[in-house]
Amino acid sequence: MSTTTSAATDFPRTGRAAPARRTRGHHRGAIAIFVVPFGILFSLFYLLPIGYAVYRSFQTVEREGTFGPATEVFGGLVQYEQVFASDAFWASIGRVLLFGAVQVPVMLGLALVFALLLDSPLIRGKKFYRLAFFAPYAVPGVIAAIMWGFLYSPSLSPFSVLTANVDLLGSGLVLWSIANVVTWVYAGYNMLIIYSALQSIPGEIYEAARIDGASQLRIAWSVKIPLVVPALVLTGVFSIIGTLQLLTEPQVFRTFTTSISSTFTPNLVVYTTSTVPNFNLAAAFSVVLALLTFVLSFVFLRLTQRKAFQ
Amino acid sequence: MSFLTRTAGYGPPAARQVRERPMSRLVAFVIIAAFSLYFLVPIWWLFVASTKSRGQFASSDGLWFADWHLWDNLTFLFTYDGGVYLRWLGNAVVYAGVGAVLGTLLASMCGYALAKYAFRGRDAVFNVILGGVLVPVTALALPLFLIFSAVDQTNTYWSVFLPSLVSPFGVYLARIYAAASVPAELLEAARLDGSGEVRTFFTLSVRLMAPALVTIFLFQFVTIWNNFFLPLVMLSNDKLYPVTLGLYAWNSQTNAVPELRTAVIVGAFVAIVPLILAFLGLQRFWRGGLAAGGVKA
């Protein structure tokens, strides 16, 4: 992503460099008016909370005697020792990693197939399909989960032939029932990102392949897919982040089934710990989860960039 | 231009479509039609379910209409608990609508400055904001709660509204668009005409960036509308809930208060209709914005 830093600016590189050079050091007042309002809010509601969470994660509560007043003192890595000793937390991490290893490739694979089909000459009525596939993205996560909760329920579902015989909300399948909700909401959105990338490929690129008599499948595999790798990487990173942060769907499903524990996903662990309330430990969970998210998206970017651009 | 180069023997791509094998067309159609059902049937079910009485909801075919009870259900929805649902809708419009308008303005000013002016620390500022794109809103909910409780401001409108104004992704998009769509020569011309920088932004640059602004607005609107964790941890007074949290609260009570199930279903339907219409209507802008985000990233 760092490549955008220089690519996104447009200071003239031609002989017309003079005006740009003149702006250097000028317009300080205007720059301040443009940047400072966002800068203040970004500092207050992004940087400060992150810093404060890190600070709280190093605090611990100490009491004088059994009934003495509680005071917050610096506790070093006490909270982090608890984080690393928490089986529930690491089980939840394992659960979302398993979820992501299956759901993300399935969803992005579907999104890619949809985008390629809509980009091929094989389909008529593209506009309708594009809208139909994208519509679920307008459904907020809470509402999508409530809706599917009814659709999964043995007694209320219109597909009761299926749901009466297969317990989609039981502990064995509920993770994959959630995966279906997430796929339903986001597949069309990811399709649209990939489709937009396909549309920006100039048509002449396919001409040679067509003249050689390549089939649509062959063109898709050898020409189109390699060209939309950046879009796939982008959707991949956002999907990985979303998976690790899974909260809404399982939290809503807790009202439909008892098979989702209060520590089902890492964010549920954070939420449950904060309602105890044990904010210092919850902050430590948050920090570890944020670091894991960051490391995973970074590793993913590294791996895919190497594969894509060598 | 390209039609000039096409001759009868060569044939434009359109003429070649006919020659695709019928089998490929059939397979493509079956895949796309099946998934259209997958995406649309749940929404259809929700619509059908909101037209049914409580008794027929469980007893009739879920995918087709029974007796028409939509108006009764809507009356029930909007009058239950002193009309709190309308209040939740209003709250959601304030959080997401007003929040996204202000957030778009802030993000576009910042992204514009990062694209159009050279100043010390510019790259550092941009890289910090870009790092913010990778921080999911859910990761911030608990720390924000701790900050707001430190100043005793949890359970207020501000505690949900203010954090929602910040959109690092909006700054990132605004910077790309400003770089691509606001020519430096035009700004220089405005300067020679004696227009101040801030005035130039609001009268000239904003117009050139208009498609980008719509995209940023929609992105942020969806983000705020979908943000569940922040209101969940911040708010305990149900008068301040956005509609999603309100529906969640009602849904949690359906075991104790079964008639609430009707309100949840009709309420869910009423909450998504304006969104779906807005999305479909503004799709042009979306797609342009997505293309820029996907290609440049």
Interface residues (C-beta under 8 A of the other chain):
Chain A: M1 S2 T4 T5 A7 A8 T9 D10 F11 P12 R16 P19 A20 T23 R24 G25 H27 R28 G29 A30 I31 I33 F34 V35 P37 F38 G39 L41 F42 L44 F45 Y46 L47 L48 P49 I50 Y52 A53 R56 L110 V113 F114 L117 L118 S120 P121 L122 I123 F128 Y129 L131 A132 F133 F134 A135 P136 Y137 A138 V139 P140 G141 V142 I143 I146 M147 W148 G149 F150 L151 S155 L156 S157 P158 F159 W184 A187 G188 L192 I193 I194 Y195 S196 A197 Q199 S200 G203 E204 Y206 R210 S215 Q216 L217 P230 A231 V233 L234 T235 V237 I241 G242 Q245 L247 T248 Q251 V252 T255 N267 V270 Y271 S274 F279 A282 A283 S286 L289 A290 T293 F294 S297
Chain B: S2 P13 R16 Q17 E20 R21 S24 R25 A28 F29 I31 I32 F35 S36 Y38 F39 L40 P42 I43 W45 L46 A49 F57 A58 D61 G62 L63 L106 A107 M109 C110 Y112 A113 L114 A115 K116 Y117 A118 F119 D123 V125 F126 N127 V128 I129 L130 G132 L134 V135 P136 T138 A139 L140 L142 P143 L144 F145 L146 I147 A150 L162 P163 L165 V166 P168 V171 Y172 R175 I176 A179 A180 A184 E185 E188 G196 E197 V198 F201 V222 W225 N226 F228 F229 L232 V233 T244 L245 L247 Y248 N251 S252 T254 V264 I265 A268 A271 I272 L275 I276 A278 F279 L280 Q283 W286 R287 L290 A291 G293 G294 V295 K296 A297
